[in-house]
Amino acid sequence: MRAHPSRPWAVATALFAAAWAFILLPPQQAIWSGADSPPWLVAIDSQPVYDGIRLWLASLGLHDYYLVFGAAASVSFLLLWLATGPTFLALGWSGRVLGWLLLISAVVTFLSYLNHSTDAPFHVLWGAEAVALLAICLWAMIVALVTPRGAAPVWERLVLAATLPIVVGATILFTYWPHGSLIGLGIEAAVLAAWAPRADAETPTATTVGAMSGA
């Protein structure tokens, strides 16, 4: 049986998923947009830490940085699946499907970047993470509608229904998908992990905030 993280750990995992996507964003955007990258992302990408990472990757024989920084975003999907497990289980069958979509999106994203080259055997998969993100957003709306009354508070339904504008807004704000999209999705997942009902019957209390702050 799948072990579920405690509420504080679930929140931390969701926030780390968003942070991981943000860390990967500057070098990925630099590769994709070049001189057209937003100045603030160029400034971050020019920091010595990223030069060091690229040198380290090159020493390992990994010169396709677009593949590396792109495929690594699949980790964020996986972390979000872990963080939202007990929350989505509490929503019934539709919530479980939403969780599976997150897990499938991790695989799709990895395969998409792995096959980005025009001569890759499954090049048709390149960009498929956009379809996966759209599926998550649309299914989240369905979850908000079909979840049995009493299984989810109104605010949770509203957050789920707002997944599409959250993801689209984050993509526009951070200028790249799926990395920018995952930042918004990670923050939404953190909110749900912090306060939404869980399948393990753990109820949100003030101690959650205390545990997260180290109190």
C-alpha positions as CSV (number, residue, x, y, z in Angstrom):
1,M,0.0,0.0,0.0
2,R,1.3,3.5,-0.9
3,A,2.6,5.3,2.1
4,H,1.3,8.9,2.4
5,P,3.4,11.8,3.8
6,S,2.2,13.7,6.8
7,R,0.5,17.0,6.2
8,P,3.6,19.1,6.8
9,W,5.7,16.9,4.6
10,A,3.1,17.0,1.9
11,V,3.1,20.8,1.9
12,A,6.9,20.8,1.9
13,T,7.0,18.3,-1.0
14,A,4.6,20.4,-3.1
15,L,6.6,23.6,-2.4
16,F,9.8,21.8,-3.4
17,A,8.2,20.7,-6.6
18,A,7.5,24.3,-7.4
19,A,11.0,25.3,-6.3
20,W,12.6,22.6,-8.4
21,A,10.7,23.7,-11.5
22,F,11.9,27.3,-10.8
23,I,15.5,26.2,-10.4
24,L,15.4,24.5,-13.8
25,L,13.7,27.4,-15.5
26,P,16.5,29.9,-16.2
27,P,18.9,27.6,-18.1
28,Q,16.0,26.0,-20.0
29,Q,14.6,29.3,-21.0
30,A,18.0,30.5,-22.1
31,I,18.3,27.5,-24.4
32,W,14.9,27.9,-25.8
33,S,14.7,31.7,-26.3
34,G,18.3,32.7,-26.3
35,A,18.6,36.5,-26.5
36,D,14.8,36.8,-26.3
37,S,14.7,35.4,-22.7
38,P,13.3,37.8,-20.1
39,P,16.1,39.9,-18.6
40,W,15.4,38.6,-15.0
41,L,15.8,35.0,-16.2
42,V,19.0,35.9,-18.0
43,A,20.4,37.5,-14.9
44,I,19.6,34.3,-12.9
45,D,21.1,32.0,-15.5
46,S,24.3,34.0,-15.6
47,Q,25.0,33.2,-12.0
48,P,28.2,31.1,-11.4
49,V,26.1,28.2,-10.0
50,Y,24.5,27.5,-13.4
51,D,27.8,27.7,-15.1
52,G,29.1,25.2,-12.6
53,I,26.2,22.9,-13.3
54,R,26.7,23.0,-17.0
55,L,30.4,22.3,-16.6
56,W,29.6,19.3,-14.3
57,L,27.1,18.0,-16.8
58,A,29.6,18.4,-19.6
59,S,32.2,16.4,-17.6
60,L,29.6,13.6,-17.5
61,G,29.2,13.7,-21.2
62,L,25.8,15.4,-21.0
63,H,25.9,18.2,-23.5
64,D,22.3,18.3,-24.5
65,Y,21.2,20.8,-21.8
66,Y,17.8,21.2,-23.3
67,L,17.2,17.5,-22.7
68,V,18.6,17.5,-19.2
69,F,16.9,20.7,-17.8
70,G,13.7,19.7,-19.6
71,A,13.4,16.1,-18.6
72,A,14.3,17.0,-15.0
73,A,11.0,18.8,-14.8
74,S,9.4,15.3,-14.6
75,V,10.6,15.2,-11.0
76,S,8.2,18.0,-10.1
77,F,5.2,16.1,-11.4
78,L,6.3,13.1,-9.4
79,L,6.7,15.2,-6.2
80,L,3.2,16.7,-6.8
81,W,1.8,13.2,-7.1
82,L,3.3,12.3,-3.8
83,A,2.2,15.5,-2.1
84,T,-1.4,15.3,-3.2
85,G,-1.9,11.6,-2.6
86,P,-4.1,11.6,0.5
87,T,-5.9,14.8,-0.6
88,F,-7.0,13.4,-3.9
89,L,-7.9,10.0,-2.4
90,A,-10.4,11.8,-0.2
91,L,-12.1,13.1,-3.4
92,G,-13.1,9.6,-4.5
93,W,-12.6,8.0,-7.9
94,S,-12.2,11.3,-9.8
95,G,-9.5,12.4,-7.4
96,R,-7.6,9.2,-7.9
97,V,-7.7,9.7,-11.6
98,L,-6.3,13.2,-11.1
99,G,-3.5,11.7,-9.1
100,W,-2.8,9.2,-11.9
101,L,-2.7,12.1,-14.4
102,L,0.1,13.7,-12.4
103,L,2.1,10.5,-12.3
104,I,1.5,9.9,-16.1
105,S,2.6,13.5,-16.8
106,A,5.9,12.8,-15.1
107,V,6.5,9.9,-17.6
108,V,5.2,11.9,-20.6
109,T,7.5,14.9,-19.8
110,F,10.5,12.7,-19.5
111,L,9.8,10.9,-22.8
112,S,8.9,14.2,-24.5
113,Y,12.3,15.8,-23.8
114,L,14.1,12.5,-24.4
115,N,12.7,12.5,-27.9
116,H,13.0,16.2,-28.8
117,S,15.6,15.5,-31.5
118,T,14.1,15.2,-35.0
119,D,15.8,11.9,-35.5
120,A,14.5,10.4,-32.2
121,P,12.5,7.2,-32.5
122,F,9.4,8.8,-30.8
123,H,9.8,12.4,-31.8
124,V,6.0,12.6,-32.1
125,L,6.0,12.7,-28.3
126,W,7.9,16.0,-28.1
127,G,5.7,18.6,-26.6
128,A,3.2,16.0,-25.2
129,E,3.6,17.5,-21.8
130,A,1.4,20.4,-22.9
131,V,-1.4,17.8,-23.6
132,A,-0.7,16.3,-20.1
133,L,-1.0,19.7,-18.4
134,L,-4.2,20.4,-20.3
135,A,-5.6,17.0,-19.2
136,I,-4.8,17.8,-15.6
137,C,-6.5,21.2,-15.7
138,L,-9.6,20.0,-17.4
139,W,-10.0,16.9,-15.2
140,A,-9.5,19.1,-12.1
141,M,-12.7,20.9,-13.2
142,I,-14.5,17.6,-13.5
143,V,-13.3,16.6,-10.0
144,A,-14.7,19.9,-8.6
145,L,-18.1,19.1,-10.2
146,V,-18.5,15.3,-9.5
147,T,-17.0,15.0,-6.0
148,P,-19.7,13.8,-3.7
149,R,-21.2,16.6,-1.5
150,G,-19.5,16.7,1.9
151,A,-16.3,15.1,0.6
152,A,-14.8,18.5,-0.3
153,P,-15.5,22.0,1.1
154,V,-16.5,24.7,-1.4
155,W,-13.2,26.5,-1.3
156,E,-11.4,23.2,-2.3
157,R,-13.8,22.8,-5.3
158,L,-13.1,26.4,-6.3
159,V,-9.3,25.9,-6.1
160,L,-9.6,22.7,-8.2
161,A,-11.9,24.5,-10.7
162,A,-9.3,27.3,-11.0
163,T,-6.5,24.9,-12.0
164,L,-6.6,26.0,-15.6
165,P,-6.3,29.7,-15.0
166,I,-3.6,29.1,-12.3
167,V,-1.5,27.0,-14.7
168,V,-2.1,29.4,-17.7
169,G,-1.2,32.4,-15.5
170,A,1.9,30.8,-14.1
171,T,3.0,29.9,-17.7
172,I,2.6,33.4,-18.9
173,L,4.2,34.9,-15.8
174,F,7.3,32.6,-16.0
175,T,7.3,32.5,-19.8
176,Y,7.8,28.8,-20.3
177,W,6.0,25.5,-20.0
178,P,6.0,23.0,-18.3
179,H,8.4,24.6,-15.8
180,G,6.5,27.8,-15.3
181,S,3.2,25.9,-15.3
182,L,4.6,23.6,-12.6
183,I,5.4,26.5,-10.3
184,G,1.7,27.5,-10.2
185,L,0.6,23.9,-10.0
186,G,3.0,23.3,-7.1
187,I,1.7,26.3,-5.1
188,E,-1.9,25.1,-5.7
189,A,-0.9,21.6,-4.5
190,A,0.7,23.1,-1.4
191,V,-2.6,24.9,-0.5
192,L,-4.6,21.7,-1.0
193,A,-2.1,19.6,1.0
194,A,-2.1,22.1,3.8
195,W,-5.9,22.5,4.4
196,A,-8.0,20.1,2.3
197,P,-9.5,17.0,3.9
198,R,-7.3,13.9,3.6
199,A,-8.1,10.2,3.1
200,D,-6.2,9.3,6.3
201,A,-8.7,11.4,8.2
202,E,-6.0,13.8,9.4
203,T,-7.6,17.2,10.0
204,P,-5.9,20.5,9.4
205,T,-5.1,22.3,12.7
206,A,-2.9,25.1,13.8
207,T,-0.2,22.6,14.6
208,T,0.3,22.2,10.8
209,V,1.4,25.8,10.6
210,G,3.6,25.4,13.6
211,A,5.2,22.3,12.3
212,M,6.0,24.0,9.0
213,S,7.5,27.0,10.8
214,G,9.5,24.9,13.2
215,A,7.5,26.1,16.2
